[in-house]
Amino acid sequence: MSFGFTEEQIMLRESARDFIADQAPVSQLRKLRDNKDPIGFSQDVWEKFSEMGFTGVLVPEEFGGMGLGHVEAGIIMEQIGHHLTTSPFLASSVAAVTALRHVGTAAQKNTWLPKLASGEVIASIAIDEKAKHRPAQVALRATPTDSGYTLNGVKTFVSNGHVADILIVAARRAGEPGDSEGITLFIVDSKSQGIETERTVMVDSQIAARITFKEVKVGVESVLGPVDSGWETLSATLDAARAAAAAEMLGLSDEVFDRTLKYLKERKQFGRLIGEFQALQHRAAMLYCDLEITRSLVIHAQKQLDASSLDVSRAVSLAKARAGRTATLAVQEAVQMHGGIGMTDELEIGFFMKRARVLNELFGDTNFHIDQVAAQQGY
Amino acid sequence: MSDQSEIDEFRTATRAWLRSSCPPKMRLPMRSEDDICWGGRRWTYRSDDQRMWLLRMVERGWTVPTWPKEYGGGGLSSSQANVLAEEMANLNCRPPLMNFGISMLGPTLLKYGTHEQKLEHLPKIARGEIRWCQGYSEPGSGSDLASLTTSAQDNGDHFVINGQKIWTSYADQSDWIFCLVRTDPVKKHTGISFVLFDMTTEGVSTRPIMLISGNSPFCETFFDRVRVDKRNMVGGLNSGWEVAKYLLMQERDMIGAMGEATTTLSVSQTAKKYVGLDAQNRLEDIQLRAQIAEFDLDEAAFRLTLERIAAMQRTGEVNPAMSSMLKYYGAELNKRRWELLMSCGGSEHLEWESERSQQGFAARSWLRIKGNSIEGGTNEVQLNVIAKRILELPGA
């Protein structure tokens, strides 16, 4: 397999890097946090994401997007990780677009993809219901009616769910929580009667939502994909989102590692640069190796997604599991090696630690994905 | 014809040739170093199949596919060599020949040797006629290799070498040695030369060292007034350290990749066999299951990293010190693999002499592998190299 980027991909990375470093650095996240911004991201930046084509990266050209793949989405996610840019990109432009692209009807695609590509509509995915990500445990009930379905239940940890115009909801029409059969996906207008949204500011200063569905009526046209057999689309959607989260963690880890290395080369104690101490040199070298080895998995997962490989779930689980572990190590080493200053809110390192924690939990943590890998291997 | 169609054609032809030329027994997984064909003057083939497979590959130059044809190689481009490697992997073909001439000295001579030196030595390596060993470490010079004291006294057209090497892999079975000697007693790194000589030269003797595995893959090697012609010096007087470092990088790549090359037991398969599965098809030992899954994760990641770095090496966009990363991580991974395999096998893997255990194959391998993080530069030295050459940390 080839690991190299094409010229176009290198150009995309450079434009994403320059734009995000300039327009959406960590200081912006701090400002949004300190101002208790109700939206939690800069609408200006989101509009520029649209102008640059980022919001349509995965949307086919016939629907007004760039028609690119997960490698390209990952390139953008990595830069987002470097600067902790907050936006609905992951939930809307990656996850929701993947679900629609995968299984949407012509009408659904025509209605939503152009608007998602332009960024004028924001979507999110509503999967989790409890503290830990267990997608097969979906319990939110879809009860058939004369004209469609009624939804009842609770969703949690819905990224940017407080501003999403539409929600892709995993519901159970048949079977019991724990069955992968019986799950149906719906596209639901977030303003529908019976939906109650609680805005939840998370530890990383990004915003999610806890959403209650009480007798929410939806028509048959809102069913996304096959009834009761939504598991495959749900998995494909989650895999895209997981690979994107892994890419963000990789970018985040690279960033904190760079900052830590820089600090080791300027901070003096005992009359010496602390980077001269072998105890720290070896830890830095080990972290470097860990990062490089995780990088291979993240690229591999993106390529497998683009190739629609049969091995894609395993590749994504490997990437998400290891990126989570690497990011956890990178941020902890960063705080420790910065010493007391690393504990202050003034330094930006803490922001990375908080985001790493959220990303690790999002769509399955390291343990969840390692367990998946073992189960797939038959042990 | 486009490059791609040429490559496709090469792939088809290669596959057909391998299918008809590689004996079925040479397509069974190699279990250990014992199954490797090392070659050399004293080599006894393990089977006719092993001999035939080597001869057929030698004829095409495919024991060393990318070396130039005039030196016994296959003259393949790197993309053709990749295809060959992939097709061999798909058919489970064993490498026809593996030794330090192929993996270490050959690439070094290609870079630093004179045309005459290449003509003299490379074809014999390619054909498996000469087996080489490595005279690097000394009793007083391990991690601090450049402090070596084996001396080469200038005697006009030749050197006279006195001293001792240690941890010389298979010195007792090798035909020639590539050896670091001191040609300037004052200067440390710039007082070392790189010489080649025949192990049957008068004054060379070897003594095998028994290891904790009960085997003796390493030797002490003694030089008592050994006469070495100056035309057998590679890279110029007192310039041997640069040559030595280049060769070390080849060695690190080799050790790093070693865990992947020989198909040893699969950890999870071994666990299923001895530990067993519960009603939900999970390993009975839930802690072991988690450890194995972590290992599988890291192994998959490492394998992809080997591919990624190899691809980067071909386009030249890689820091040469990356080989230290592969050596460090590959060695740690291999040690983990064998700790887990010992855990999986329980008392079955503790047997040391029985037929059933293949004379303690698992236990001896587990012990042998501990050397991976010591040989070829300890892992601590590799971390120093990464800190200095890649991370550019001060004073490292």
Boltz contact constraints between the chains, C-beta under 6 A:
constraints:
  - contact:
      token1: [A, 3]
      token2: [B, 308]
      max_distance: 6.0
  - contact:
      token1: [A, 3]
      token2: [B, 311]
      max_distance: 6.0
  - contact:
      token1: [A, 261]
      token2: [B, 391]
      max_distance: 6.0
  - contact:
      token1: [A, 273]
      token2: [B, 394]
      max_distance: 6.0
  - contact:
      token1: [A, 275]
      token2: [B, 393]
      max_distance: 6.0
  - contact:
      token1: [A, 275]
      token2: [B, 394]
      max_distance: 6.0
  - contact:
      token1: [A, 276]
      token2: [B, 394]
      max_distance: 6.0
  - contact:
      token1: [A, 276]
      token2: [B, 395]
      max_distance: 6.0
  - contact:
      token1: [A, 281]
      token2: [B, 387]
      max_distance: 6.0
  - contact:
      token1: [A, 281]
      token2: [B, 393]
      max_distance: 6.0
  - contact:
      token1: [A, 281]
      token2: [B, 396]
      max_distance: 6.0
  - contact:
      token1: [A, 282]
      token2: [B, 383]
      max_distance: 6.0
  - contact:
      token1: [A, 284]
      token2: [B, 391]
      max_distance: 6.0
  - contact:
      token1: [A, 285]
      token2: [B, 383]
      max_distance: 6.0
  - contact:
      token1: [A, 285]
      token2: [B, 386]
      max_distance: 6.0
  - contact:
      token1: [A, 285]
      token2: [B, 387]
      max_distance: 6.0
  - contact:
      token1: [A, 289]
      token2: [B, 325]
      max_distance: 6.0
  - contact:
      token1: [A, 289]
      token2: [B, 329]
      max_distance: 6.0
  - contact:
      token1: [A, 293]
      token2: [B, 301]
      max_distance: 6.0
  - contact:
      token1: [A, 293]
      token2: [B, 302]
      max_distance: 6.0
  - contact:
      token1: [A, 293]
      token2: [B, 305]
      max_distance: 6.0
  - contact:
      token1: [A, 296]
      token2: [B, 301]
      max_distance: 6.0
  - contact:
      token1: [A, 296]
      token2: [B, 304]
      max_distance: 6.0
  - contact:
      token1: [A, 296]
      token2: [B, 305]
      max_distance: 6.0
  - contact:
      token1: [A, 296]
      token2: [B, 308]
      max_distance: 6.0
  - contact:
      token1: [A, 297]
      token2: [B, 301]
      max_distance: 6.0
  - contact:
      token1: [A, 300]
      token2: [B, 304]
      max_distance: 6.0
  - contact:
      token1: [A, 318]
      token2: [B, 297]
      max_distance: 6.0
  - contact:
      token1: [A, 318]
      token2: [B, 300]
      max_distance: 6.0
  - contact:
      token1: [A, 321]
      token2: [B, 297]
      max_distance: 6.0
  - contact:
      token1: [A, 322]
      token2: [B, 297]
      max_distance: 6.0
  - contact:
      token1: [A, 322]
      token2: [B, 301]
      max_distance: 6.0
  - contact:
      token1: [A, 370]
      token2: [B, 293]
      max_distance: 6.0
  - contact:
      token1: [A, 373]
      token2: [B, 293]
      max_distance: 6.0
  - contact:
      token1: [A, 374]
      token2: [B, 293]
      max_distance: 6.0
  - contact:
      token1: [A, 377]
      token2: [B, 268]
      max_distance: 6.0
  - contact:
      token1: [A, 379]
      token2: [B, 268]
      max_distance: 6.0
  - contact:
      token1: [A, 379]
      token2: [B, 272]
      max_distance: 6.0
  - contact:
      token1: [A, 379]
      token2: [B, 283]
      max_distance: 6.0
